[in-house]
Amino acid sequence: MNSNMGDENTIIRIKTEKGTNKTLNINVKHLHNNGALSHIAVYIMDITDEDIDEKDNFLSNKLLTKMNLKLGFATLIRKTNEEYVVGNTFYDILHIPKKNIDGLLKDFKDNILNSEDRLMVQKFELDEINHFEKVIEYKSPFYHKTQQLFLYMEHYEDATNKLLFTNIKDVTEEYERENELEILPESFN
């Protein structure tokens, strides 16, 4: 596959075998690792019961929360007009109380432990970089341990919107298992 392929988002209407009309939101996201295409994620959500304007098929907080719970990560999206959409899972993964978007963003940035990572997040917000993808250390004041979070940030434009995507996933357990495996061979020497 070509690593320059663009991400896609579309809403389609289908008729099921039982004759029921369904509305589906299909998102195709190309994920890169060190500049090379590493994964293609396809999210298909049944949004039949959601109130979606066809001209602005932007995901609602409710839809985002449903999708995030199924996939184990959290998403925050900022539109050009400074409107934010954030799934409730964002607060859950960060172990912070629900608050307004400014408070959420401040808590998130303030609790990234590595100053270089904090700087990269700021550069992304200022449009100085287009893409940021890294495992970062994060320590919520409301949680007892430091977390390893996979942080994926990307600017995305379609015909009607310029979006800033921020995705996080708690990979602490995977990170700890990987570190145990790295330590294990030394114990046999």
C-alpha positions, 0 to 999 in steps of 0.5 A, spaced: 500 500 500 502 507 498 504 510 505 501 517 501 494 514 501 489 519 505 485 518 510 477 518 509 471 519 512 464 518 509 457 517 511 453 511 507 446 509 507 444 501 506 438 497 506 439 491 511 437 484 509 431 485 513 429 491 509 431 496 515 435 502 513 441 504 516 446 510 516 453 508 517 459 512 519 466 509 515 472 512 517 479 510 514 485 512 518 492 511 516 497 510 522 504 511 520 511 509 524 517 512 523 514 515 516 512 508 514 505 506 513 504 501 519 496 500 520 490 502 517 484 502 522 477 502 519 472 504 524 464 503 522 459 506 526 452 505 526 449 512 527 442 510 524 439 513 531 444 519 531 442 526 529 447 527 524 447 533 519 449 530 512 453 537 511 457 536 517 458 529 519 462 530 525 462 525 530 458 527 536 461 526 543 456 520 544 458 517 538 466 518 540 465 515 547 462 509 544 467 508 539 473 509 544 470 504 549 470 499 543 477 500 541 480 502 548 483 508 546 480 516 547 480 521 542 479 529 542 478 532 536 478 540 534 475 543 529 477 549 525 472 554 529 475 551 535 469 547 537 471 540 541 469 533 541 471 529 546 469 522 548 468 521 556 474 515 555 479 521 554 478 523 562 477 516 564 484 514 561 487 520 564 484 519 570 482 526 571 475 529 573 471 531 567 471 539 566 471 544 561 475 543 555 481 548 557 481 545 564 482 538 560 487 540 555 491 544 561 491 538 565 493 533 560 499 538 558 501 539 565 502 532 567 506 530 561 513 528 565 518 529 559 519 536 557 520 535 550 514 531 549 510 537 552 514 541 547 512 537 541 504 537 543 505 545 544 508 545 537 502 541 534 497 545 537 500 551 534 501 548 527 508 548 527 508 540 526 503 536 522 504 529 526 506 527 532 506 519 535 510 517 541 509 513 547 509 518 553 510 518 560 504 521 564 502 522 571 495 524 573 495 527 580 488 523 581 492 516 580 497 513 584 502 511 578 505 513 572 502 511 565 505 510 559 500 513 554 501 512 546 499 519 543 497 520 536 496 527 534 495 529 527 492 535 523 487 533 518 483 536 512 477 535 508 472 539 504 469 542 509 473 542 516 480 542 518 481 538 524 486 536 529 486 529 532 489 527 538 488 520 540 491 516 547 491 509 549 494 507 555 499 502 554 502 501 561 501 494 561 504 492 555 510 497 556 511 493 563 511 486 560 516 489 554 521 491 560 520 485 563 522 481 557 528 485 556 530 484 563 529 477 563 535 475 559 540 479 564 538 474 570 540 468 566 548 471 566 
